[in-house]
Amino acid sequence: MVLVILIAILGLAYLAFHYGRRRALVRPEGLPANFHSLPSYYGYYTMLWAAVPPILVLCGWLIIEPGLLRGMIEQQLAGQLDESSASIVLVMEDVRRMASGERVLREYGPGIQQVVADYRELRYIAYACVVAVMAAVAAAGFLFARTRLVPQFRARNTVEKVVMAAMMFSACVAILTTVGIVLSLLFEAVLFFNKYPFFDFLFGLTWSPQAALRADQVGSGEGTFGAIPLLAGTAMISLIAMIVAVPIGLMAAIYLAEYASPRMRATAKPILEILAGIPTVVYGFFAAITVAPLFSDIGSWASIPTSPDSALAAGVVMGIMIIPFISSLSDDVINAVPQSMRDGSYALGATQSETIRKVLMPAALPGIMGAVLLAASRAIGETMIVVMAAGLVANLTANPFEAVTTVTVQIATLLVGDQEFDSAKTLSVFALGLLLFIVTLILNLIALRIVRKYREQYE
């Protein structure tokens, strides 16, 4: 129903745009009119008045609809339930789904079926009223816009103000969303630190969120939440991934930008970028089924104890995954270096390799640092590959052949299933999220400082 209404609004906006544009092109007597703005701006102005008010009405209705219809039908539903029945909230959800034509697992009697029919009829009536209100609002907006389509009206100024307000609203939404995420993490992290000491979390060497079964076990009480093993595992796997991805991705970018023929570049770059579109769960399967057993066999052949779930396997596969991020962005940055810098280097007698090393790479370093930072953030935030290839054990070790885990894996693990948000185990997830946010912010600041330093030298 909502999709049909939106399509109708788009059709109305299309007609309103062409009416306003045509009105500005030709006056009723057939003579050109000396309008202030271009005809398209009058079309946009008419379209805004015809489409925005009904969209606002629809958005308002979608916000109040669940509570309004629920309140009108719950009283009738309560009369059909006895004390042994499921909660009214669950039954109301089944009623809503059955009214939408979906199937539910539970069988209901004639009384509930009548409630479903009443709910469906009530919703149709409500939507009919909403459509009538939207049509009236759209007609009023169109008639108002029609009265403003005169040569003296500054349509361009009005349309640009509306567009600027929309962009400002979008920017505010993005900023407020970021602030909301940070505040939610901070608020829940404070609750966690009220239950568990801050310094024990930040510098603790043991991560055991499960409550111990005996008093003499590690983590007696609600658990032990030392974040050092998680940070060490995250750093180890991310470092291995960057060691794999940065040289390969950067050399691939240099080859595609400076050495490859146009035909080779047009073929190789799309193939390389296909890696970025492969789901991470596929990489996880590849790491768990192919790479991890391969490293285990190599370790056995070399007499090196290797865990089936090793940090090395997860890091290598993660590095393969982020190669396109580095190669594609670095290739674009190197191509963006002005040709005059290449020509000047060649004019001074430099070879192509010297030009790349001493001219192109320093000039493109800010963009390359941005690509490396993006790849590092992708590696730090990866979850599925680590879950399937490196395991869940919080092991504090510097040996890449052993099993480790990361911050994101523990966040995903601890939030699986029904959780109590007043326990230290669940609240520790928000402390980990805040810690990961701070670490990423520090990396961004360091990279930004490097970018600014070299940008000043080459601008």
N, C-alpha and C positions, 0 to 999 in steps of 0.2 A: 504493500500500500504506500509506504513512504517513498519507495523508488518511483512509483507511478507519479506521485505528486511532484517529486523533484524533476522528473522528465517534463511534466507539464509546465513547471516554472521555467525551465530552460527554454522550452518552446516559446513561452510568453515573452521571455527576455529577448530572444532572437527577433521576434516580430516587433517588439518595442524599439529595439535598436535600429532596425531598418526604417521604421516609421519616423523616428526622430532624425535620422540621417537624411531621409528623403525630404522631410519637412524643411531642413536647412539648405538643401540643394536647390529646391524650386519653390517659389512662392505660389499661392493659389492661382494667381493670374498668369502664371507661366513665365514670369520674368525672374532672372537671377537675383537673389537677395544678398545684400552686403552684411552678412552675419559677422559677429566679432570673432568667433572661433571656427575651426575646421568643422565640416559637417559631421565627421565621426564623433566629435565630442558631444554634439547634441544627441547623437544616437546613444552614446554611453550614458548620458544624463537621463534620458528617457528609460533606458534599460535598468538603471539603478533604482529609479522610483517604482518601476513595475515589478522588479524581482526581489529587491532587498526586504521590503516590508513583509511580503508573504513568507519569506525564508525565516525572518525573525519570529513570526507567528508560529511557524512549524517547529522551530527550535524550542520555543517556550512550551508548546504543547508536548513535545517529546520529553521535556524535563518533568512536567507535572502529571503526565499521563499515568505512569505506574502507580503513584500514590493515590491519585484521584479514583481511578477505576478499582484499585484494590480496596480502598475504603468503602466504595459503594457495593462491592460484592462480598466482602468478608463477613458481614453480618448475616447474609443469606447462607453463606457457606458454613458458618458456625452452627447454624441450626440443623445441618445435615450430618454433623460429626458427633460421635459419642466420646466418652472419656478414654476409651481404649484405642481410638483412632490415632493416626500420626498427627504431628503438630500441624496447625492450620497453615503455617508458612510453607511447609513442604507440599501440602495438598493444594494450596493456592498456586504454587509454581507448576504443579501438574495440570491444574485447570487452565492456566495461561498457555501451556504448551499444547494441550488438546484443542484449545480454541484456535490456535495457529495451525492446526492440522498435523502436529507432530504426534508420534507414538510415545507412550509411557509404559513403564514396566508393570505398574500396578493396575489391577482391575478395580473399577469403581461401579457403584450401583446406580440405579435410575435417578436418585436424588442428586448425586454429583453431576451426572450427565445433563440434568436440567440446569444446574448452575453453569456448566460449560456453555450451554446454548444461550442462557441469559447473558453471560459474559461476552460471548461473540456478538450478540445483537447489540448490547450496550456499546461495544467498541465500534461497531459499524455506525451507529447513530452519532457517537462522539466524533469519529473521523468525518462524517458528513457535515457536521456542524463546523468543524475546523476548516474543511475545504471551502464551505460557504463564506466563512470569515476571511480566509485567505483570498478568495476571489474578490470580495468586496474591498479588501485593503489594496489588492493589486489594481483594481479599477480606479480607486480613489487616487492612488499614486500616479497612475498613467494619466488621468485627467489633470492632476496638478502639474505634472511635467509638461503636458501639452500646452498649458497656459503660459509656460515660461519660454517656449520656443519662439522667441522674437529676436530680431537682429541685435538689439542692445544687450541681450543677456550674455554674460561671460561664462559660457559653459565649460570652457577649458579650465578656468580657475577652480570652479566647483568640483569638477571631476578629479583634478589633481589633488585637491584637498582631501577628498574621500579616499583616494588611493594612498596618499601619505598617511592618513589616519589608520587605514588597514595595515600598512606596513609597520607603523609604530605599534599597533596592537599586537601584531605577530611577534615583533621584537620583545615586547613586554611579556608575552606569554612564554617565550623561550627563556627569558631571564628569570621570571617568577617560577618556572618549572625547575630550573637549576637551583634557585634559592630554596624551593620547597624540598627538593631531594636532599640538599645539604642539611637543612633544618631537621628533616625527619630522621636522617642518619644520626645527627648530633643528639637529638632528644632521646632516641632509643639507646644510643651509646652511653649517655649519662646514666640512664637507668641500669645499664649493665655494670658500669663502674661503681654504682652504689652497692652492687652485689659482689663484685669481684675487684680486687685492687688494681689500679691503673698500671703501676709499674710491674706487677706480676704478669699482667697481660702483655705489656710491651716488651719485657725482657725475659719472660718465662721461657724455659727450654723444653717444656712438655705440653703437648696438646692432646687432651683426652676429654672431650666434651661429654662422654657418657658417664653417668654416675656409677661409682664403684659398687660392686656387690658386697664386698667386705670392707671393714674399717681399715685394714692394713694395706689395702690396694692403693695404687696411684689414683688420684682424683676422687678420694673419698669425699662424700658430700654431693655437691651438684656437678663436680667435674673440675678439670684443670685446663686452663685456657691460656697457655703460653704461646704467643704468636710467632716467636722466632723460627720454629720449624716450618711454618707455613710461608713466611717471608723468604727463608732460605730456599725452599723448594720452588717457589715462584721465580726467584732470581736465577736459580740454576737452570730451570727449563727455558726461561726467556733468554738467558745468555746463550745457551746452546742453539736456540732457534735463530738468534741474531747472528751468531757465528756462521751458521749455514746460509742464512738468507741475504745478509748484507754483501758479502763478496760476489755471490752468484748473481744476485739482482743487479748490483752496480755494474759488474762486467757485462751482463746482458744488455743493460741500458747503454753503456758506452759503445758496444758493438752495433746495436740497432741504430744509434744516433750518428755514428761517425764512420763505420766501416761497411755496414750492410748495404746492399743495393736496394733501390726502391722496391723491387719485386720481392726480395727476401724480407725486407721490413714489413711489407704489407701482408706477408704470409706468416712470419714468425710472431709478430706482436699479438695478433688475435689469438693464436694458439697458446701463447704464454699467459694471456689474460684469462683463458678458460679456467686456469687453476683457481682464480679468485671466485669463480661461481660455483665451485664444488662445495656441497654442504659439509660442515665440519664433522658431522657424524660419519660421513664416508671416509674422511681422513682418519677418524678414530678407529674405524674398522680396519683400514689399511695398516695403521700402526699396531693394532692388537693382533692381527692375523698374520701379517707379513714381516713388518720391520722388527717388532719385539722378538719373535722367534729367531729371526736372522741374527740379531745381535746376541741373543742367548747362545746360539750355536757357535758364533765366532768367539764369544767369551769362553765357552767350553773348550774349543780348539786351542785357544791361546792360554788356557789355564787361568783365566780371570773369572772369579765368581760374578755372575751376572744374573740379576733378578729378572723373572719373566715380565715384570712390570717395572721397567727402568726409566729413569729420567732421560737417558740418552735417546731412547726410542721416541718418547713423546716430544723431546726438543727437536730432533731431526725432522720428524713429520710436520711439526708446527713451523719449522723453518721453511720447508717446501711450500707450506700453505701461504706464507706471507711473502714469498718471492715476488709475485705480481705486484704487490703494493709498492715495493721498492723499485722494481724495474720499470714499471709503467710511469710512475711519477717522476723518477729520475730521468727517464728518456725525454719526457716532456720538458723538464727543466733544462736539460742540456741543449735541446733544440731551441729553447727560448733565448739562449745566449746570442747576442748580436753577431752576425756574420763578420762585421768589421773587426772584431777582436781576433777571429781566426785569420783573416786576411793580414792584419797587422803582424801577427806572430809569424806567419809564413814569409812575410816580406823581410823580417829580420833574420831569416835563415833557419827558423826552428822546424824540426820535423813534425810529422803528425802526432806521434806519441808525445813529444815534448809539448806541443800545443795543448794536448789533452791534459797532461799532468800539471802544467804550469800556468795555463790560461783558463781553459774551460772548467776544470774541476774546482778551482778556487772561486771562479765567478758563479758557478752553479751550486756552491756549497750550501747557501741558505735553503734552497729548495730541496737539496738532497737530505739535509738535516730534517726538514719537515717530513720527507718520505720515510726516513728511518724512525722518526718519532711515531708516526702513524703505525708503522709496522710493529714497533715496540709496544705501543698501547694495545694493538691487536693481540700480541703474544701474551701480554700480562693478563688480559681479560678472557683468554680462551679457557673453555671448560671441558668440552666433550672429549677432546683428544687426550687430556690429562686423565679424565675419569676412566677411559677405556684402555689407555696405554701405560699410565704411571701409577694408577691405583689410588687408594684413599688413606694410606698410612702416613701419618705425620712423622716422618723420619728425619732427624737432624743429622745430615751427613753432607760431605763434600764429594762423595763418590757418585759419579753419574751413572754407574752401573747398578745402583740400588734404587729401590722404590721410594718415591717421595710424593707429596701432594702439594696443592697450591691453595691460595686464599679463595679463589673463585670456586674451586671444587668443594671446599668445606662450606661455603655459603649455599651452594646448591644442595649439598647433602643434608645440611641441618634444617633446611626449609621444606624438605619432602614430607608429605603427609600432614596430618593434623598437628598443630603446634600450640603450645601454651606461651603466650607472649609476656608472661610474668616470670619466666624461668631464665636462669643465667645461660642455659644452653641455647635458647632461641635468641635472646638478646645479644649474645656474642656475635651473631651474624652481622648486626648493625655496626658493632665495633670494628669488625673486619672490613666491612664496606667503607667505613670512615677512614680507616688506616690505608686502604687501597687508594681511596680518593686523594689523600694527602700525598702519598708516594707518587702517584701520577701527576699531581699538581707540581711537585718539586721537579720531576723530570721535564715537564713543560716549561717551567721557568728557566732551567738550565739550557734547554734547547733554544728558547727564545733569546737568551743572552748571546749564545753563539751566533744565531742568525743575525741579530742586530750588529754584532761586531764585524762580520764579514760583509754584510750589506752596505755598511758605511764605507768600506774600502773599495767597493766596485760600483757604487752609484755615481 
